[in-house]
């Protein structure tokens, strides 16, 4: 029986810079910075005030302040003889 100890290198946590969403080290901050720049140049730069909020509201809650298209197309005069 051998009495000598065997030393091997391990992947200690102190050697790692960490991972966020599968990105090593500081790459996560490049992703966050890119998203903020895309937001600024895509929704704020050169657009009217409130454009970004209007876009998000339209995407998440539907139409804006216009009347519903289906209600306008199915409009019948109340005194017309053809009743559905």
C-alpha positions as CSV (number, residue, x, y, z in Angstrom):
1,X,0.0,0.0,0.0
2,X,1.3,3.5,-1.0
3,X,1.4,6.1,1.7
4,X,2.4,9.1,-0.4
5,X,-0.2,11.7,-1.2
6,X,-1.1,12.6,-4.8
7,X,-1.6,16.2,-5.6
8,X,-3.6,17.3,-8.6
9,X,-4.8,20.7,-10.0
10,X,-8.4,21.4,-9.5
11,X,-10.8,24.0,-11.0
12,X,-11.2,26.1,-7.9
13,X,-13.8,28.8,-7.8
14,X,-11.1,31.4,-7.1
15,X,-9.7,30.8,-10.6
16,X,-13.0,31.6,-12.3
17,X,-14.2,35.1,-13.2
18,X,-17.8,33.9,-13.0
19,X,-20.6,33.3,-15.5
20,X,-23.8,35.1,-16.2
21,X,-26.2,33.6,-18.7
22,X,-23.4,31.5,-20.1
23,X,-21.1,34.4,-20.7
24,X,-17.7,34.3,-19.1
25,X,-16.3,37.1,-17.0
26,X,-17.0,40.6,-18.2
27,X,-18.7,39.7,-21.4
28,X,-22.1,40.1,-19.7
29,X,-21.4,43.9,-19.4
30,X,-20.9,44.1,-23.2
31,X,-24.3,42.6,-23.7
32,X,-25.9,45.0,-21.2
33,X,-24.2,48.0,-22.8
34,X,-25.2,46.9,-26.3
35,X,-28.9,46.6,-25.3
36,X,-28.8,50.1,-23.7
37,X,-27.3,51.6,-26.9
38,X,-29.8,49.8,-29.1
39,X,-32.6,51.3,-26.9
40,X,-31.2,54.8,-27.2
41,X,-30.5,54.8,-30.9
42,X,-33.6,52.8,-31.8
43,X,-36.3,54.4,-29.7
44,X,-35.0,57.7,-28.4
45,X,-32.6,59.4,-30.9
46,X,-34.4,61.5,-33.4
47,X,-37.9,60.4,-32.4
48,X,-40.7,62.4,-30.9
49,X,-41.1,62.5,-27.1
50,X,-42.9,59.4,-25.8
51,X,-42.2,57.3,-28.9
52,X,-40.6,54.5,-26.9
53,X,-43.5,54.3,-24.4
54,X,-46.0,54.3,-27.3
55,X,-44.2,51.5,-29.0
56,X,-44.1,49.3,-25.9
57,X,-47.7,50.1,-25.0
58,X,-48.8,49.1,-28.6
59,X,-46.8,45.9,-28.5
60,X,-48.0,44.8,-25.0
61,X,-51.6,46.0,-24.9
62,X,-52.8,46.3,-28.5
63,X,-54.1,49.2,-30.5
64,X,-54.0,52.8,-29.7
65,X,-56.6,55.5,-29.6
66,X,-58.2,54.8,-33.0
67,X,-61.6,53.2,-33.2
68,X,-61.7,49.5,-33.7
69,X,-61.6,48.6,-37.4
70,X,-64.1,45.8,-37.2
71,X,-66.7,48.0,-35.5
72,X,-66.4,50.6,-38.3
73,X,-66.7,48.0,-41.1
74,X,-69.9,46.5,-39.6
75,X,-71.6,49.8,-39.0
76,X,-75.2,50.0,-40.0
77,X,-77.5,52.9,-39.7
78,X,-80.0,52.4,-36.9
79,X,-83.0,53.2,-39.2
80,X,-81.9,50.9,-42.1
81,X,-84.4,48.1,-43.0
82,X,-81.7,45.4,-43.1
83,X,-81.1,44.3,-39.6
84,X,-78.6,41.5,-38.9
